[in-house]
Amino acid sequence: MRAAIFHENGGPEVVRVEQVPTPEAGPGEVLVQVRAAAMNHLDLWVRRGLNIQTTMPHIGGSDIAGVVSAVGDGVDAGRVGQRVVVNPTLWCGRCRECLRGNEPFCEKLRLLGEHTDGGFAEYVAVRAESAHPIPDTLSFQSAAAVPVSYQTAWRALLTRARLRAGEDVLVLGASGGTAIAAVQIALLAGARVFAVTHGAENVARLRALGAHHVYDRTHEDFSAAAFRDTAKRGVDVVVENVGAATWKGSLRALARGGRLVTYGATTGPGGETDIPLVFWKQLEIIGTTMASRAEFQAVLAAVTSGAIIPVIDTVMPLARAREAHERLEAGGQFGKIVLVP
């Protein structure tokens, strides 16, 4: 089969499309013929080199949708031909947190496409329980846009930050896939949404999605603007993924008792924290990543019902995987970049 693979860490130039052996479905697994696979910033970090144990040479890709083409021992053969989207979270299923349905705290949590080979290929073998059926009304490309971004944003807002209808939410980096998902989920929850992006085109796109206030970070201080537009109160929740470049402003934008929830740090890990601001305003700083099985099923239900429509930036053939890495690394996308074998 063809796969986008790299043999060493480095820039986009290390990504090549090659012929590799087609995997087989092991016990409890299904073999998925990949019809679409979306990119995440995680793919860039793994390619550059993370301090983790991963396969090498490596096939990336955590967001996968396709058709079950074969099943392993112990799996119902009737699943062959089923249209599916894959939950890439690899939990152990045995530790105390997994048994409590709290998979994000699994002691051995891993991710398909990060710690293992992923879906930037024509086929991928996955756990049968991780392959969720999708209706014919949901395209493979839209389904592939869901797993990492939408489950992360769902958990960040609804579980970790405890967002309630009528609250104000500020979303940073709102041209990326997970941040756009956060905008959509916050709107679905009945919140007033403030979004930070760059460029007039992205500002217009976010307004078209329904964001109430959109700030171009190259033209104004988003924390001052949010303070102004909340009548000097501040927002209830900030969704942070940018990191060092926006951390200080994100804390300043919060109202008393506000919650900052973070799932990323694309500009670096060393955010400046005004500690007196945190205790005087009684702020919460909350970390989050991925989601539980129940949360994944909830967001998938919202997508399959049409309540949320995933935003796709670009669809490219697998042969252009290197170009897809370059586009995501340049930061010019609005929504998800999807590869099609």
C-alpha positions in Angstrom: 0.0 0.0 0.0 1.0 3.7 -0.3 1.8 5.6 2.9 3.1 9.1 3.8 6.1 8.1 5.9 9.3 9.6 7.3 12.4 7.7 8.3 14.0 10.4 10.4 12.8 13.5 12.3 13.1 16.9 10.6 11.2 19.4 8.5 8.5 18.7 5.9 11.1 17.5 3.5 11.5 14.2 5.4 7.9 13.2 4.5 7.7 10.9 1.5 5.0 8.7 -0.1 6.3 5.1 -0.4 5.1 1.6 -0.8 4.9 -0.3 2.5 3.4 -3.6 3.6 -0.4 -3.5 4.1 -1.2 -4.2 7.8 -3.4 -7.1 8.9 -6.2 -7.0 11.4 -5.1 -8.7 14.6 -7.4 -10.2 17.3 -10.0 -7.7 18.3 -9.1 -5.4 15.4 -10.5 -4.2 12.1 -8.7 -3.3 9.0 -9.9 0.1 7.7 -9.5 1.2 4.1 -8.7 4.8 4.6 -10.9 7.2 2.7 -9.8 10.4 4.4 -7.3 11.4 7.1 -7.0 14.8 8.7 -3.9 16.6 10.0 -3.3 18.0 13.4 -0.4 20.0 14.9 0.5 16.8 16.6 1.6 15.5 13.3 4.1 18.3 13.0 5.5 17.7 16.5 5.9 14.0 16.0 7.7 14.6 12.7 10.0 17.1 14.3 10.7 14.7 17.1 9.0 14.2 20.5 10.5 12.6 23.6 8.2 9.6 23.3 8.4 6.1 22.1 7.0 5.9 18.6 7.4 3.8 15.5 10.2 4.6 13.1 10.0 4.8 10.2 6.7 6.5 11.1 3.3 6.9 9.4 1.4 9.7 11.0 -2.3 10.6 11.1 -4.6 10.3 14.1 -7.9 11.4 12.4 -9.2 8.6 10.2 -12.4 7.7 8.4 -13.0 4.9 5.9 -14.5 1.5 5.3 -13.9 -1.7 7.2 -12.3 -4.1 4.7 -11.4 -7.1 7.0 -11.8 -8.2 10.6 -9.6 -10.0 13.1 -10.4 -12.9 15.4 -13.2 -12.2 17.8 -14.8 -9.4 15.6 -18.2 -9.8 13.9 -17.6 -10.4 10.2 -20.8 -8.4 9.5 -18.7 -5.2 10.1 -17.0 -5.6 6.7 -18.2 -2.8 4.5 -19.2 -0.6 7.4 -18.4 3.1 7.1 -16.5 4.2 10.2 -14.6 7.0 11.9 -11.8 6.1 14.3 -11.4 7.3 17.9 -7.6 7.5 18.0 -7.3 7.4 21.8 -5.6 4.2 23.0 -6.5 3.6 26.6 -5.5 0.5 28.5 -9.0 -0.4 29.7 -7.7 -2.0 32.9 -6.5 0.8 35.2 -8.8 2.4 37.8 -9.5 5.5 35.7 -10.4 3.5 32.6 -12.7 1.3 34.7 -14.4 4.5 36.0 -14.9 5.7 32.4 -12.3 8.4 32.8 -10.0 7.4 30.0 -8.1 10.7 29.6 -6.5 9.9 33.0 -5.5 6.4 31.9 -2.1 5.5 33.3 -0.9 4.2 29.9 -2.7 6.6 27.6 -1.4 6.7 24.0 -2.6 8.0 20.6 -2.9 6.3 17.3 -0.6 8.1 14.8 1.6 9.4 17.6 2.8 6.3 19.5 1.8 4.0 16.7 1.6 4.1 12.9 -1.5 6.1 11.8 -3.8 6.7 8.9 -1.8 8.6 6.3 -1.9 5.5 4.3 -4.3 3.4 2.2 -5.0 1.0 5.1 -4.8 1.0 8.9 -5.5 -1.6 11.5 -7.3 -0.3 14.6 -9.2 -1.7 17.6 -12.7 -2.7 16.6 -14.2 -0.8 19.6 -12.5 2.4 18.3 -14.1 2.2 14.9 -17.5 4.0 15.2 -20.2 3.6 12.5 -21.1 6.7 10.6 -24.2 7.3 8.4 -24.1 7.8 4.7 -25.1 11.4 5.2 -21.7 12.2 6.7 -18.9 12.4 4.2 -15.6 10.7 4.9 -13.8 14.0 4.8 -16.1 15.6 7.4 -15.9 12.5 9.6 -12.1 12.6 9.5 -12.1 16.2 10.7 -13.8 15.2 13.9 -11.7 12.9 16.2 -8.9 14.9 17.7 -10.1 18.4 17.4 -13.8 18.1 18.2 -13.4 15.7 21.1 -10.7 17.8 22.6 -12.7 21.0 22.4 -15.9 19.2 23.7 -14.1 18.0 26.8 -12.3 21.3 27.3 -15.4 23.4 27.3 -18.2 21.2 28.6 -16.4 18.9 31.1 -13.3 20.7 32.3 -14.4 24.4 32.0 -18.0 23.6 33.0 -19.4 26.0 30.4 -23.0 27.1 30.9 -25.5 28.8 28.6 -25.2 32.6 28.8 -21.5 32.7 29.7 -18.8 34.5 27.7 -16.1 32.4 26.0 -12.9 33.7 24.5 -11.2 31.3 22.0 -7.5 31.9 21.0 -6.0 30.9 17.7 -9.4 30.6 16.2 -8.3 29.6 12.7 -7.0 26.2 13.7 -9.1 23.1 13.7 -9.6 22.6 17.5 -10.2 26.2 18.2 -12.8 26.4 15.4 -14.4 23.3 17.0 -14.4 25.2 20.3 -16.2 28.2 18.7 -18.9 25.8 17.3 -19.3 23.9 20.5 -19.5 27.1 22.6 -22.2 28.4 20.3 -24.1 25.1 20.5 -23.9 25.4 24.3 -25.6 28.8 24.2 -22.5 30.9 25.1 -21.5 34.3 23.7 -18.3 33.7 21.7 -15.3 36.0 21.4 -12.6 34.8 19.0 -9.0 35.8 18.2 -7.5 35.3 14.8 -5.4 37.1 12.2 -6.4 38.5 8.8 -9.6 40.0 7.5 -10.6 36.8 5.7 -10.5 34.8 8.9 -12.3 37.5 10.8 -15.1 37.2 8.3 -15.2 33.4 8.4 -15.5 33.4 12.2 -18.3 35.9 12.1 -20.1 33.7 9.5 -19.8 30.8 11.9 -21.6 32.8 14.5 -18.9 34.3 16.7 -20.3 37.5 18.3 -17.0 39.4 18.6 -13.9 38.6 16.5 -10.5 40.3 17.1 -7.6 40.5 14.6 -4.6 40.0 16.9 -2.4 42.0 14.5 -4.5 45.1 14.9 -5.6 45.2 18.6 -4.9 43.9 22.0 -7.5 41.1 22.4 -7.5 41.2 26.2 -8.3 44.9 26.2 -10.9 44.5 23.5 -12.6 41.6 25.4 -12.6 43.7 28.6 -14.2 46.6 26.7 -16.9 44.4 25.0 -17.9 42.8 28.3 -18.5 46.2 29.9 -15.2 45.9 31.8 -16.2 42.6 33.4 -14.1 40.1 31.4 -15.0 36.7 30.0 -16.0 33.6 32.0 -13.9 31.1 30.0 -10.8 31.4 27.9 -9.8 28.5 25.6 -6.0 28.6 25.3 -3.9 26.7 22.8 -1.4 29.3 21.7 0.8 29.3 24.8 3.6 31.7 25.6 2.5 34.4 23.1 -1.0 34.9 24.5 -0.9 33.4 28.0 -0.6 36.7 29.9 -3.3 38.4 27.9 -5.6 35.4 28.3 -5.4 35.6 32.1 -6.0 39.3 32.0 -9.2 38.8 29.9 -10.9 36.7 32.6 -13.6 37.9 34.8 -13.5 37.3 38.6 -13.9 33.5 39.1 -13.1 32.9 35.5 -11.6 29.7 34.1 -8.7 29.3 31.6 -8.7 25.9 30.0 -5.6 24.9 28.0 -4.9 22.0 25.6 -1.9 23.3 23.7 1.1 25.6 23.5 2.0 26.1 19.9 4.2 29.2 20.6 6.0 27.7 23.5 5.5 26.4 27.1 6.8 29.3 29.1 3.7 31.5 29.6 4.0 34.5 32.0 1.6 34.1 34.9 0.7 37.1 37.2 0.2 35.1 40.4 -1.5 37.9 42.4 -4.0 38.3 39.5 -4.8 34.6 39.8 -5.6 34.7 43.5 -7.2 38.1 43.7 -9.6 37.3 40.9 -9.9 33.7 42.1 -9.1 32.3 38.7 -8.9 28.6 37.7 -6.2 27.3 35.3 -7.3 24.0 33.9 -5.5 21.5 31.7 -7.2 19.1 29.4 -6.5 16.7 26.5 -8.5 14.4 24.3 -11.8 12.9 25.8 -13.5 9.9 27.4 -15.3 7.4 25.3 -18.6 8.9 26.4 -17.5 12.4 25.4 -16.3 11.1 22.0 -19.7 9.5 21.4 -21.5 12.7 22.4 -19.6 14.9 20.0 -19.9 12.4 17.2 -23.7 12.4 17.8 -23.7 16.2 17.5 -21.9 15.9 14.2 -23.9 13.1 12.7 -27.1 14.9 13.7 -26.0 18.0 11.8 -25.8 20.2 14.9 -22.1 20.7 14.2 -20.7 20.8 10.7 -16.9 20.3 10.7 -14.9 23.0 9.0 -12.4 21.9 6.3 -9.7 24.1 4.9 -8.2 22.0 2.2 -8.5 18.5 0.7 -5.4 17.1 -0.8 -4.4 13.7 -2.3 -2.0 11.6 -0.1 0.7 12.2 -2.7 0.8 15.8 -1.5 1.4 14.9 2.2 4.6 17.0 2.3 2.7 20.0 1.0 0.0 19.5 3.7 2.7 19.5 6.4 4.1 22.8 4.9 0.6 24.4 4.8 -0.2 23.5 8.4 3.3 24.6 9.6 2.9 28.0 7.8 -0.4 28.6 9.8 -2.4 29.8 6.9 -5.2 27.3 7.1 -8.8 27.9 8.4 -10.1 24.5 9.6 -8.8 21.0 9.0 -6.4 19.9 6.2 -7.6 16.5 4.9 -5.6 13.9 3.0 -7.3 11.5 0.6 -5.5 8.3 -0.4 
